[in-house]
Amino acid sequence: MDAASAVPLHPVAAEALTAALADGWADPARLYSAGRQAQQLRDATHAAFAEALGVRVDEVSLWPSGTAAAQAAVLGGLAGRARRGDTLVHSAIEHSAVLHAAAKGKSAEVGVDQLGRLDLDAWDRAVSAPGVALASLITASHEVGTVQPVAAAAGYCAEAGVPLYVDAAQSVGRVPVPPGWSLLSASAHKWGGPPGVGVLVVRKGVRWISPYPQDDLYRPGVPGALDLPAAVAAAASLRAVLGEAQAEAVRLSALVDRIRERVAATVPDVEVVGDPVERLPHLVTFSCLYVDGEALLHALDRQGFAVSSGSSCTASTLRPSHVLEAMGVLSHGNVRVSLHRGTTATEVDRFLSVLPGIVAGIRAEAGL
Amino acid sequence: MIELDCLGQKCPLPVIALAKRIRDVEVGETVTVLADDPAAANDIPAWCRMKKQEYLGSPRPHAFAVRRLS
């Protein structure tokens, strides 16, 4: 139940990976037949991504991870607009990959409300300010699931002449991304592809300059060898996932509604956070008052449930989630549940049946 | 008015201490929690909102004032 971190490999991805390991091992830049075979496979993979994402083939590049793609989008987008400005406008709830890239230079942060929705008036003011090179908005929060007003935010960016980068890691393969963006990134292991494949799309006419040293190839792009078998598997699984996306969204959204309703009804002093309607189909977050997040995670793990938490005690930084902080909602006792195609209603029901007892047990130990 | 020294304690301990000890003051009086866990600045106001108590702000670094309303 931690699909927002990584989803088990889709069967189509596993099949494609095995086949591509045999056919796609060679360096696609080489002139012998195995190299040409790899080149054909690479070109077909780019074409498959372009078709799945509804963009041109030469707008797609493949990176060693979603994080690498996101950081290339931010740093390359800023570099491409260096003559126009030096400031990155970003929401307060971006993924840490984007925030770390933002910290390399000047940035302006735009807040969210208690449901985790972007403050569009503040966004409008921020992107209209002089010196803005690029704007960055996550399509939907990876921590609380709230879907962001991408189309409206893109409209303000267009008025201001500022390109918009969208981190679509939680949306691609699950829900459509509204148009209007200039750069987009996604991550294969969020939709059932293998880990280690990130996708970056830079639309035609958008200036992007690679922030990395280049190699001898004719076109600026990703340095070094592509993990072609993984990329092939990622593209094949994306196509398969998109075919089932609508039906899966309906099924998972009903399970999330059930979790939102049952948790609020059966666990006292709990706050189910994020927008209950404008949300991702597969993700829900709640915080239990007086509960240590780490203890809760371990107790759920002992029952066979893998969930994530935004509580400070579970983070390597020992700080609470910046997303929960930006929303001003409780950060301790936090649990993020995110579902995938392998999650069954029976599993969700078992989770809902053990949760109240686990929370009560931890509270009792704390003397409450 | 009482002051709770929760310095060095990790969340949720400062919030648990606040919930236990707020019953020791009269309605309308304040409890000040001293806490340096980075989550306290977020979680004490959030607790006030959830439990319908009034968050009075942070009078000085690592101090959070709460008025009992009920």
Boltz contact constraints between the chains, C-beta under 6 A:
constraints:
  - contact:
      token1: [A, 290]
      token2: [B, 12]
      max_distance: 6.0
  - contact:
      token1: [A, 290]
      token2: [B, 16]
      max_distance: 6.0
  - contact:
      token1: [A, 312]
      token2: [B, 39]
      max_distance: 6.0
  - contact:
      token1: [A, 319]
      token2: [B, 38]
      max_distance: 6.0
  - contact:
      token1: [A, 320]
      token2: [B, 39]
      max_distance: 6.0
  - contact:
      token1: [A, 320]
      token2: [B, 42]
      max_distance: 6.0
  - contact:
      token1: [A, 325]
      token2: [B, 42]
      max_distance: 6.0
  - contact:
      token1: [A, 329]
      token2: [B, 46]
      max_distance: 6.0
  - contact:
      token1: [A, 330]
      token2: [B, 43]
      max_distance: 6.0
  - contact:
      token1: [A, 330]
      token2: [B, 46]
      max_distance: 6.0
  - contact:
      token1: [A, 331]
      token2: [B, 39]
      max_distance: 6.0
  - contact:
      token1: [A, 331]
      token2: [B, 42]
      max_distance: 6.0
  - contact:
      token1: [A, 331]
      token2: [B, 43]
      max_distance: 6.0
  - contact:
      token1: [A, 332]
      token2: [B, 11]
      max_distance: 6.0
  - contact:
      token1: [A, 332]
      token2: [B, 12]
      max_distance: 6.0
  - contact:
      token1: [A, 332]
      token2: [B, 39]
      max_distance: 6.0
  - contact:
      token1: [A, 332]
      token2: [B, 43]
      max_distance: 6.0
  - contact:
      token1: [A, 366]
      token2: [B, 16]
      max_distance: 6.0
